[in-house]
């Protein structure tokens, strides 16, 4: 993992700069004003940038079909080292407000990739839930996960497009409304 620049803490699963001088350089005004770099001092901009990168990664053609067994999933995660990060963090980046329509549309593309055979949506859920084979992800509506993560702009779009609001899903076979209530109660 970017030896010498970034370290990974196996206990907390956090990624961090190996020395503060790296962060200082990347956040310096000269670096931030460079056309080759996005401004790390502007955390909103950085989150939006990371959101787009994560969603783009999850929409790669390589993830059109979920893995059939744990060994294949483990191999996929090793072969695509950003997959787990992208799968687990894009909802967090999405949830940090002020989205532009193109970002919402990109997230909807991931939700719309759900197919009977899987699609990138099923591969995303499979990484989140470690669901092998992908039974849960193949049978759970996108609205369920949009609600469970509190992704209100996605929930709104999916409901307007006719998503079934009382369709049970996930491992608990809960409805999207139940998931949203649970998330709100835990906040």
mmCIF file of the C-alpha atoms, coordinates in Angstrom:
data_MODEL
# 
_entry.id   MODEL 
# 
loop_
_atom_site.group_PDB 
_atom_site.id 
_atom_site.type_symbol 
_atom_site.label_atom_id 
_atom_site.label_alt_id 
_atom_site.label_comp_id 
_atom_site.label_asym_id 
_atom_site.label_entity_id 
_atom_site.label_seq_id 
_atom_site.pdbx_PDB_ins_code 
_atom_site.Cartn_x 
_atom_site.Cartn_y 
_atom_site.Cartn_z 
_atom_site.occupancy 
_atom_site.B_iso_or_equiv 
_atom_site.pdbx_formal_charge 
_atom_site.auth_seq_id 
_atom_site.auth_comp_id 
_atom_site.auth_asym_id 
_atom_site.auth_atom_id 
_atom_site.pdbx_PDB_model_num 
ATOM 1   C CA . UNK A 1 1   ? 0.000   0.000   0.000   1.00 0.00 ? 1   UNK A CA 1 
ATOM 2   C CA . UNK A 1 2   ? 1.927   3.088   -1.254  1.00 0.00 ? 2   UNK A CA 1 
ATOM 3   C CA . UNK A 1 3   ? 4.979   2.119   0.800   1.00 0.00 ? 3   UNK A CA 1 
ATOM 4   C CA . UNK A 1 4   ? 6.511   5.039   2.569   1.00 0.00 ? 4   UNK A CA 1 
ATOM 5   C CA . UNK A 1 5   ? 3.491   7.296   2.049   1.00 0.00 ? 5   UNK A CA 1 
ATOM 6   C CA . UNK A 1 6   ? 0.533   5.537   3.598   1.00 0.00 ? 6   UNK A CA 1 
ATOM 7   C CA . UNK A 1 7   ? 0.251   3.063   6.464   1.00 0.00 ? 7   UNK A CA 1 
ATOM 8   C CA . UNK A 1 8   ? -2.577  0.761   7.424   1.00 0.00 ? 8   UNK A CA 1 
ATOM 9   C CA . UNK A 1 9   ? -3.552  -0.127  10.992  1.00 0.00 ? 9   UNK A CA 1 
ATOM 10  C CA . UNK A 1 10  ? -4.792  -3.733  10.896  1.00 0.00 ? 10  UNK A CA 1 
ATOM 11  C CA . UNK A 1 11  ? -6.607  -3.390  14.241  1.00 0.00 ? 11  UNK A CA 1 
ATOM 12  C CA . UNK A 1 12  ? -8.670  -0.317  13.360  1.00 0.00 ? 12  UNK A CA 1 
ATOM 13  C CA . UNK A 1 13  ? -8.587  -0.796  9.577   1.00 0.00 ? 13  UNK A CA 1 
ATOM 14  C CA . UNK A 1 14  ? -7.630  2.885   9.247   1.00 0.00 ? 14  UNK A CA 1 
ATOM 15  C CA . UNK A 1 15  ? -5.390  4.255   6.534   1.00 0.00 ? 15  UNK A CA 1 
ATOM 16  C CA . UNK A 1 16  ? -3.212  7.240   7.375   1.00 0.00 ? 16  UNK A CA 1 
ATOM 17  C CA . UNK A 1 17  ? -0.183  9.159   6.127   1.00 0.00 ? 17  UNK A CA 1 
ATOM 18  C CA . UNK A 1 18  ? 3.012   7.605   7.447   1.00 0.00 ? 18  UNK A CA 1 
ATOM 19  C CA . UNK A 1 19  ? 4.415   11.025  8.371   1.00 0.00 ? 19  UNK A CA 1 
ATOM 20  C CA . UNK A 1 20  ? 2.815   14.407  9.008   1.00 0.00 ? 20  UNK A CA 1 
ATOM 21  C CA . UNK A 1 21  ? 5.106   16.006  6.427   1.00 0.00 ? 21  UNK A CA 1 
ATOM 22  C CA . UNK A 1 22  ? 3.228   14.098  3.690   1.00 0.00 ? 22  UNK A CA 1 
ATOM 23  C CA . UNK A 1 23  ? -0.101  15.509  4.861   1.00 0.00 ? 23  UNK A CA 1 
ATOM 24  C CA . UNK A 1 24  ? 1.460   18.968  5.196   1.00 0.00 ? 24  UNK A CA 1 
ATOM 25  C CA . UNK A 1 25  ? 2.755   18.807  1.617   1.00 0.00 ? 25  UNK A CA 1 
ATOM 26  C CA . UNK A 1 26  ? -0.543  17.581  0.171   1.00 0.00 ? 26  UNK A CA 1 
ATOM 27  C CA . UNK A 1 27  ? -2.476  20.250  2.051   1.00 0.00 ? 27  UNK A CA 1 
ATOM 28  C CA . UNK A 1 28  ? -0.039  23.080  1.306   1.00 0.00 ? 28  UNK A CA 1 
ATOM 29  C CA . UNK A 1 29  ? -1.433  26.042  -0.595  1.00 0.00 ? 29  UNK A CA 1 
ATOM 30  C CA . UNK A 1 30  ? 1.039   25.589  -3.481  1.00 0.00 ? 30  UNK A CA 1 
ATOM 31  C CA . UNK A 1 31  ? -0.043  21.968  -3.890  1.00 0.00 ? 31  UNK A CA 1 
ATOM 32  C CA . UNK A 1 32  ? -3.722  22.808  -3.463  1.00 0.00 ? 32  UNK A CA 1 
ATOM 33  C CA . UNK A 1 33  ? -3.526  25.415  -6.228  1.00 0.00 ? 33  UNK A CA 1 
ATOM 34  C CA . UNK A 1 34  ? -1.943  22.971  -8.658  1.00 0.00 ? 34  UNK A CA 1 
ATOM 35  C CA . UNK A 1 35  ? -4.170  21.834  -11.531 1.00 0.00 ? 35  UNK A CA 1 
ATOM 36  C CA . UNK A 1 36  ? -2.949  18.275  -10.988 1.00 0.00 ? 36  UNK A CA 1 
ATOM 37  C CA . UNK A 1 37  ? -4.393  17.992  -7.487  1.00 0.00 ? 37  UNK A CA 1 
ATOM 38  C CA . UNK A 1 38  ? -7.709  18.567  -5.783  1.00 0.00 ? 38  UNK A CA 1 
ATOM 39  C CA . UNK A 1 39  ? -7.697  20.666  -2.652  1.00 0.00 ? 39  UNK A CA 1 
ATOM 40  C CA . UNK A 1 40  ? -7.286  18.472  0.422   1.00 0.00 ? 40  UNK A CA 1 
ATOM 41  C CA . UNK A 1 41  ? -7.893  21.444  2.688   1.00 0.00 ? 41  UNK A CA 1 
ATOM 42  C CA . UNK A 1 42  ? -11.440 21.645  1.373   1.00 0.00 ? 42  UNK A CA 1 
ATOM 43  C CA . UNK A 1 43  ? -12.853 18.493  2.969   1.00 0.00 ? 43  UNK A CA 1 
ATOM 44  C CA . UNK A 1 44  ? -16.221 18.878  1.257   1.00 0.00 ? 44  UNK A CA 1 
ATOM 45  C CA . UNK A 1 45  ? -14.549 18.949  -2.141  1.00 0.00 ? 45  UNK A CA 1 
ATOM 46  C CA . UNK A 1 46  ? -12.304 16.035  -1.170  1.00 0.00 ? 46  UNK A CA 1 
ATOM 47  C CA . UNK A 1 47  ? -15.307 13.946  -0.053  1.00 0.00 ? 47  UNK A CA 1 
ATOM 48  C CA . UNK A 1 48  ? -17.165 14.690  -3.276  1.00 0.00 ? 48  UNK A CA 1 
ATOM 49  C CA . UNK A 1 49  ? -14.087 13.743  -5.282  1.00 0.00 ? 49  UNK A CA 1 
ATOM 50  C CA . UNK A 1 50  ? -13.710 10.489  -3.324  1.00 0.00 ? 50  UNK A CA 1 
ATOM 51  C CA . UNK A 1 51  ? -17.426 9.728   -3.739  1.00 0.00 ? 51  UNK A CA 1 
ATOM 52  C CA . UNK A 1 52  ? -17.143 9.907   -7.516  1.00 0.00 ? 52  UNK A CA 1 
ATOM 53  C CA . UNK A 1 53  ? -13.962 7.794   -7.509  1.00 0.00 ? 53  UNK A CA 1 
ATOM 54  C CA . UNK A 1 54  ? -15.559 5.106   -5.310  1.00 0.00 ? 54  UNK A CA 1 
ATOM 55  C CA . UNK A 1 55  ? -18.739 4.919   -7.400  1.00 0.00 ? 55  UNK A CA 1 
ATOM 56  C CA . UNK A 1 56  ? -16.741 4.838   -10.638 1.00 0.00 ? 56  UNK A CA 1 
ATOM 57  C CA . UNK A 1 57  ? -14.678 1.967   -9.245  1.00 0.00 ? 57  UNK A CA 1 
ATOM 58  C CA . UNK A 1 58  ? -17.764 0.007   -8.153  1.00 0.00 ? 58  UNK A CA 1 
ATOM 59  C CA . UNK A 1 59  ? -19.247 0.409   -11.642 1.00 0.00 ? 59  UNK A CA 1 
ATOM 60  C CA . UNK A 1 60  ? -16.280 -1.294  -13.348 1.00 0.00 ? 60  UNK A CA 1 
ATOM 61  C CA . UNK A 1 61  ? -17.322 -4.054  -15.750 1.00 0.00 ? 61  UNK A CA 1 
ATOM 62  C CA . UNK A 1 62  ? -15.277 -6.531  -13.700 1.00 0.00 ? 62  UNK A CA 1 
ATOM 63  C CA . UNK A 1 63  ? -17.947 -6.376  -10.996 1.00 0.00 ? 63  UNK A CA 1 
ATOM 64  C CA . UNK A 1 64  ? -20.991 -7.144  -13.190 1.00 0.00 ? 64  UNK A CA 1 
ATOM 65  C CA . UNK A 1 65  ? -21.313 -10.607 -11.669 1.00 0.00 ? 65  UNK A CA 1 
ATOM 66  C CA . UNK A 1 66  ? -21.016 -11.313 -7.933  1.00 0.00 ? 66  UNK A CA 1 
ATOM 67  C CA . UNK A 1 67  ? -18.640 -14.007 -6.711  1.00 0.00 ? 67  UNK A CA 1 
ATOM 68  C CA . UNK A 1 68  ? -19.998 -17.535 -6.398  1.00 0.00 ? 68  UNK A CA 1 
ATOM 69  C CA . UNK A 1 69  ? -17.969 -18.542 -3.333  1.00 0.00 ? 69  UNK A CA 1 
ATOM 70  C CA . UNK A 1 70  ? -15.816 -17.149 -0.528  1.00 0.00 ? 70  UNK A CA 1 
ATOM 71  C CA . UNK A 1 71  ? -12.538 -18.085 -2.242  1.00 0.00 ? 71  UNK A CA 1 
ATOM 72  C CA . UNK A 1 72  ? -13.510 -16.147 -5.366  1.00 0.00 ? 72  UNK A CA 1 
ATOM 73  C CA . UNK A 1 73  ? -14.594 -13.154 -3.270  1.00 0.00 ? 73  UNK A CA 1 
ATOM 74  C CA . UNK A 1 74  ? -11.303 -13.205 -1.344  1.00 0.00 ? 74  UNK A CA 1 
ATOM 75  C CA . UNK A 1 75  ? -9.400  -13.375 -4.643  1.00 0.00 ? 75  UNK A CA 1 
ATOM 76  C CA . UNK A 1 76  ? -11.418 -10.453 -6.006  1.00 0.00 ? 76  UNK A CA 1 
ATOM 77  C CA . UNK A 1 77  ? -10.692 -8.371  -2.921  1.00 0.00 ? 77  UNK A CA 1 
ATOM 78  C CA . UNK A 1 78  ? -6.966  -9.089  -3.242  1.00 0.00 ? 78  UNK A CA 1 
ATOM 79  C CA . UNK A 1 79  ? -6.991  -8.379  -6.989  1.00 0.00 ? 79  UNK A CA 1 
ATOM 80  C CA . UNK A 1 80  ? -8.884  -5.110  -6.540  1.00 0.00 ? 80  UNK A CA 1 
ATOM 81  C CA . UNK A 1 81  ? -7.439  -3.550  -3.376  1.00 0.00 ? 81  UNK A CA 1 
ATOM 82  C CA . UNK A 1 82  ? -9.725  -0.488  -3.485  1.00 0.00 ? 82  UNK A CA 1 
ATOM 83  C CA . UNK A 1 83  ? -12.920 -2.532  -3.789  1.00 0.00 ? 83  UNK A CA 1 
ATOM 84  C CA . UNK A 1 84  ? -13.562 -2.977  -0.082  1.00 0.00 ? 84  UNK A CA 1 
ATOM 85  C CA . UNK A 1 85  ? -12.808 0.676   0.670   1.00 0.00 ? 85  UNK A CA 1 
ATOM 86  C CA . UNK A 1 86  ? -15.022 1.892   -2.188  1.00 0.00 ? 86  UNK A CA 1 
ATOM 87  C CA . UNK A 1 87  ? -17.867 -0.431  -1.176  1.00 0.00 ? 87  UNK A CA 1 
ATOM 88  C CA . UNK A 1 88  ? -17.821 0.554   2.473   1.00 0.00 ? 88  UNK A CA 1 
ATOM 89  C CA . UNK A 1 89  ? -17.106 4.281   2.292   1.00 0.00 ? 89  UNK A CA 1 
ATOM 90  C CA . UNK A 1 90  ? -19.025 5.738   -0.653  1.00 0.00 ? 90  UNK A CA 1 
ATOM 91  C CA . UNK A 1 91  ? -22.230 5.983   1.446   1.00 0.00 ? 91  UNK A CA 1 
ATOM 92  C CA . UNK A 1 92  ? -20.280 7.968   4.041   1.00 0.00 ? 92  UNK A CA 1 
ATOM 93  C CA . UNK A 1 93  ? -18.952 10.359  1.393   1.00 0.00 ? 93  UNK A CA 1 
ATOM 94  C CA . UNK A 1 94  ? -22.459 10.604  -0.094  1.00 0.00 ? 94  UNK A CA 1 
ATOM 95  C CA . UNK A 1 95  ? -23.930 11.434  3.287   1.00 0.00 ? 95  UNK A CA 1 
ATOM 96  C CA . UNK A 1 96  ? -21.790 14.534  3.757   1.00 0.00 ? 96  UNK A CA 1 
ATOM 97  C CA . UNK A 1 97  ? -24.221 16.930  2.066   1.00 0.00 ? 97  UNK A CA 1 
ATOM 98  C CA . UNK A 1 98  ? -24.231 19.361  -0.848  1.00 0.00 ? 98  UNK A CA 1 
ATOM 99  C CA . UNK A 1 99  ? -24.285 16.830  -3.652  1.00 0.00 ? 99  UNK A CA 1 
ATOM 100 C CA . UNK A 1 100 ? -24.552 17.840  -7.258  1.00 0.00 ? 100 UNK A CA 1 
ATOM 101 C CA . UNK A 1 101 ? -27.024 16.040  -9.498  1.00 0.00 ? 101 UNK A CA 1 
ATOM 102 C CA . UNK A 1 102 ? -24.292 14.158  -11.373 1.00 0.00 ? 102 UNK A CA 1 
ATOM 103 C CA . UNK A 1 103 ? -23.167 12.552  -8.102  1.00 0.00 ? 103 UNK A CA 1 
ATOM 104 C CA . UNK A 1 104 ? -26.710 11.449  -7.272  1.00 0.00 ? 104 UNK A CA 1 
ATOM 105 C CA . UNK A 1 105 ? -27.086 10.099  -10.815 1.00 0.00 ? 105 UNK A CA 1 
ATOM 106 C CA . UNK A 1 106 ? -23.848 8.121   -10.495 1.00 0.00 ? 106 UNK A CA 1 
ATOM 107 C CA . UNK A 1 107 ? -25.126 6.552   -7.260  1.00 0.00 ? 107 UNK A CA 1 
ATOM 108 C CA . UNK A 1 108 ? -28.414 5.774   -9.030  1.00 0.00 ? 108 UNK A CA 1 
ATOM 109 C CA . UNK A 1 109 ? -26.419 4.043   -11.790 1.00 0.00 ? 109 UNK A CA 1 
ATOM 110 C CA . UNK A 1 110 ? -25.012 1.713   -9.139  1.00 0.00 ? 110 UNK A CA 1 
ATOM 111 C CA . UNK A 1 111 ? -28.515 1.050   -7.787  1.00 0.00 ? 111 UNK A CA 1 
ATOM 112 C CA . UNK A 1 112 ? -29.862 0.552   -11.322 1.00 0.00 ? 112 UNK A CA 1 
ATOM 113 C CA . UNK A 1 113 ? -27.159 -2.009  -12.114 1.00 0.00 ? 113 UNK A CA 1 
ATOM 114 C CA . UNK A 1 114 ? -29.124 -4.589  -10.097 1.00 0.00 ? 114 UNK A CA 1 
ATOM 115 C CA . UNK A 1 115 ? -30.023 -7.527  -12.351 1.00 0.00 ? 115 UNK A CA 1 
ATOM 116 C CA . UNK A 1 116 ? -31.333 -11.035 -11.876 1.00 0.00 ? 116 UNK A CA 1 
ATOM 117 C CA . UNK A 1 117 ? -27.774 -12.267 -12.416 1.00 0.00 ? 117 UNK A CA 1 
ATOM 118 C CA . UNK A 1 118 ? -26.297 -9.707  -10.040 1.00 0.00 ? 118 UNK A CA 1 
ATOM 119 C CA . UNK A 1 119 ? -24.802 -6.601  -11.567 1.00 0.00 ? 119 UNK A CA 1 
ATOM 120 C CA . UNK A 1 120 ? -22.412 -4.210  -9.869  1.00 0.00 ? 120 UNK A CA 1 
ATOM 121 C CA . UNK A 1 121 ? -25.087 -3.528  -7.247  1.00 0.00 ? 121 UNK A CA 1 
ATOM 122 C CA . UNK A 1 122 ? -24.994 -7.172  -6.131  1.00 0.00 ? 122 UNK A CA 1 
ATOM 123 C CA . UNK A 1 123 ? -21.193 -7.169  -6.089  1.00 0.00 ? 123 UNK A CA 1 
ATOM 124 C CA . UNK A 1 124 ? -21.228 -4.024  -3.927  1.00 0.00 ? 124 UNK A CA 1 
ATOM 125 C CA . UNK A 1 125 ? -23.663 -5.574  -1.429  1.00 0.00 ? 125 UNK A CA 1 
ATOM 126 C CA . UNK A 1 126 ? -21.713 -8.821  -1.460  1.00 0.00 ? 126 UNK A CA 1 
ATOM 127 C CA . UNK A 1 127 ? -18.564 -6.996  -0.339  1.00 0.00 ? 127 UNK A CA 1 
ATOM 128 C CA . UNK A 1 128 ? -20.533 -5.155  2.377   1.00 0.00 ? 128 UNK A CA 1 
ATOM 129 C CA . UNK A 1 129 ? -22.269 -8.215  3.771   1.00 0.00 ? 129 UNK A CA 1 
ATOM 130 C CA . UNK A 1 130 ? -19.768 -10.953 2.900   1.00 0.00 ? 130 UNK A CA 1 
ATOM 131 C CA . UNK A 1 131 ? -22.802 -12.690 1.347   1.00 0.00 ? 131 UNK A CA 1 
ATOM 132 C CA . UNK A 1 132 ? -21.526 -15.704 -0.610  1.00 0.00 ? 132 UNK A CA 1 
ATOM 133 C CA . UNK A 1 133 ? -23.291 -16.790 -2.709  1.00 0.00 ? 133 UNK A CA 1 
ATOM 134 C CA . UNK A 1 134 ? -25.001 -13.458 -3.309  1.00 0.00 ? 134 UNK A CA 1 
ATOM 135 C CA . UNK A 1 135 ? -28.482 -14.481 -2.155  1.00 0.00 ? 135 UNK A CA 1 
ATOM 136 C CA . UNK A 1 136 ? -29.237 -11.389 -0.066  1.00 0.00 ? 136 UNK A CA 1 
ATOM 137 C CA . UNK A 1 137 ? -27.917 -8.929  -2.645  1.00 0.00 ? 137 UNK A CA 1 
ATOM 138 C CA . UNK A 1 138 ? -29.863 -10.590 -5.453  1.00 0.00 ? 138 UNK A CA 1 
ATOM 139 C CA . UNK A 1 139 ? -33.161 -10.363 -3.578  1.00 0.00 ? 139 UNK A CA 1 
ATOM 140 C CA . UNK A 1 140 ? -32.872 -7.023  -1.763  1.00 0.00 ? 140 UNK A CA 1 
ATOM 141 C CA . UNK A 1 141 ? -34.180 -3.866  -3.409  1.00 0.00 ? 141 UNK A CA 1 
ATOM 142 C CA . UNK A 1 142 ? -31.798 -0.879  -3.680  1.00 0.00 ? 142 UNK A CA 1 
ATOM 143 C CA . UNK A 1 143 ? -34.231 1.221   -1.606  1.00 0.00 ? 143 UNK A CA 1 
ATOM 144 C CA . UNK A 1 144 ? -33.464 -0.989  1.402   1.00 0.00 ? 144 UNK A CA 1 
ATOM 145 C CA . UNK A 1 145 ? -29.753 -0.106  1.374   1.00 0.00 ? 145 UNK A CA 1 
ATOM 146 C CA . UNK A 1 146 ? -30.330 3.543   0.455   1.00 0.00 ? 146 UNK A CA 1 
ATOM 147 C CA . UNK A 1 147 ? -32.619 3.816   3.499   1.00 0.00 ? 147 UNK A CA 1 
ATOM 148 C CA . UNK A 1 148 ? -30.345 1.829   5.794   1.00 0.00 ? 148 UNK A CA 1 
ATOM 149 C CA . UNK A 1 149 ? -27.440 4.174   5.024   1.00 0.00 ? 149 UNK A CA 1 
ATOM 150 C CA . UNK A 1 150 ? -29.671 7.250   5.322   1.00 0.00 ? 150 UNK A CA 1 
ATOM 151 C CA . UNK A 1 151 ? -28.988 8.321   1.728   1.00 0.00 ? 151 UNK A CA 1 
ATOM 152 C CA . UNK A 1 152 ? -32.067 10.528  1.520   1.00 0.00 ? 152 UNK A CA 1 
ATOM 153 C CA . UNK A 1 153 ? -31.503 11.955  -1.991  1.00 0.00 ? 153 UNK A CA 1 
ATOM 154 C CA . UNK A 1 154 ? -31.307 8.365   -3.286  1.00 0.00 ? 154 UNK A CA 1 
ATOM 155 C CA . UNK A 1 155 ? -34.339 7.293   -1.264  1.00 0.00 ? 155 UNK A CA 1 
ATOM 156 C CA . UNK A 1 156 ? -36.296 10.207  -2.725  1.00 0.00 ? 156 UNK A CA 1 
ATOM 157 C CA . UNK A 1 157 ? -35.297 9.366   -6.312  1.00 0.00 ? 157 UNK A CA 1 
ATOM 158 C CA . UNK A 1 158 ? -35.990 5.645   -5.880  1.00 0.00 ? 158 UNK A CA 1 
ATOM 159 C CA . UNK A 1 159 ? -39.432 6.251   -4.330  1.00 0.00 ? 159 UNK A CA 1 
ATOM 160 C CA . UNK A 1 160 ? -40.356 8.731   -7.088  1.00 0.00 ? 160 UNK A CA 1 
ATOM 161 C CA . UNK A 1 161 ? -39.369 6.069   -9.620  1.00 0.00 ? 161 UNK A CA 1 
ATOM 162 C CA . UNK A 1 162 ? -41.725 3.543   -8.049  1.00 0.00 ? 162 UNK A CA 1 
ATOM 163 C CA . UNK A 1 163 ? -39.563 1.558   -5.622  1.00 0.00 ? 163 UNK A CA 1 
ATOM 164 C CA . UNK A 1 164 ? -41.570 -0.744  -3.378  1.00 0.00 ? 164 UNK A CA 1 
ATOM 165 C CA . UNK A 1 165 ? -41.374 0.852   0.061   1.00 0.00 ? 165 UNK A CA 1 
ATOM 166 C CA . UNK A 1 166 ? -42.595 -2.195  1.970   1.00 0.00 ? 166 UNK A CA 1 
ATOM 167 C CA . UNK A 1 167 ? -40.421 -4.838  0.274   1.00 0.00 ? 167 UNK A CA 1 
ATOM 168 C CA . UNK A 1 168 ? -38.481 -6.752  2.937   1.00 0.00 ? 168 UNK A CA 1 
ATOM 169 C CA . UNK A 1 169 ? -34.778 -7.207  2.393   1.00 0.00 ? 169 UNK A CA 1 
ATOM 170 C CA . UNK A 1 170 ? -31.359 -7.695  3.866   1.00 0.00 ? 170 UNK A CA 1 
ATOM 171 C CA . UNK A 1 171 ? -30.450 -10.431 6.300   1.00 0.00 ? 171 UNK A CA 1 
ATOM 172 C CA . UNK A 1 172 ? -33.159 -9.309  8.738   1.00 0.00 ? 172 UNK A CA 1 
ATOM 173 C CA . UNK A 1 173 ? -35.854 -9.171  6.029   1.00 0.00 ? 173 UNK A CA 1 
ATOM 174 C CA . UNK A 1 174 ? -36.782 -5.677  7.231   1.00 0.00 ? 174 UNK A CA 1 
ATOM 175 C CA . UNK A 1 175 ? -38.465 -3.005  5.128   1.00 0.00 ? 175 UNK A CA 1 
ATOM 176 C CA . UNK A 1 176 ? -36.682 0.208   4.069   1.00 0.00 ? 176 UNK A CA 1 
ATOM 177 C CA . UNK A 1 177 ? -38.844 2.177   6.534   1.00 0.00 ? 177 UNK A CA 1 
ATOM 178 C CA . UNK A 1 178 ? -37.829 -0.137  9.381   1.00 0.00 ? 178 UNK A CA 1 
ATOM 179 C CA . UNK A 1 179 ? -34.177 0.315   8.430   1.00 0.00 ? 179 UNK A CA 1 
ATOM 180 C CA . UNK A 1 180 ? -34.506 4.114   8.390   1.00 0.00 ? 180 UNK A CA 1 
ATOM 181 C CA . UNK A 1 181 ? -36.222 4.089   11.793  1.00 0.00 ? 181 UNK A CA 1 
ATOM 182 C CA . UNK A 1 182 ? -33.463 1.851   13.159  1.00 0.00 ? 182 UNK A CA 1 
ATOM 183 C CA . UNK A 1 183 ? -30.767 4.160   11.770  1.00 0.00 ? 183 UNK A CA 1 
ATOM 184 C CA . UNK A 1 184 ? -32.482 7.241   13.214  1.00 0.00 ? 184 UNK A CA 1 
ATOM 185 C CA . UNK A 1 185 ? -32.883 5.582   16.623  1.00 0.00 ? 185 UNK A CA 1 
ATOM 186 C CA . UNK A 1 186 ? -29.198 4.605   16.721  1.00 0.00 ? 186 UNK A CA 1 
ATOM 187 C CA . UNK A 1 187 ? -27.982 8.115   15.795  1.00 0.00 ? 187 UNK A CA 1 
# 
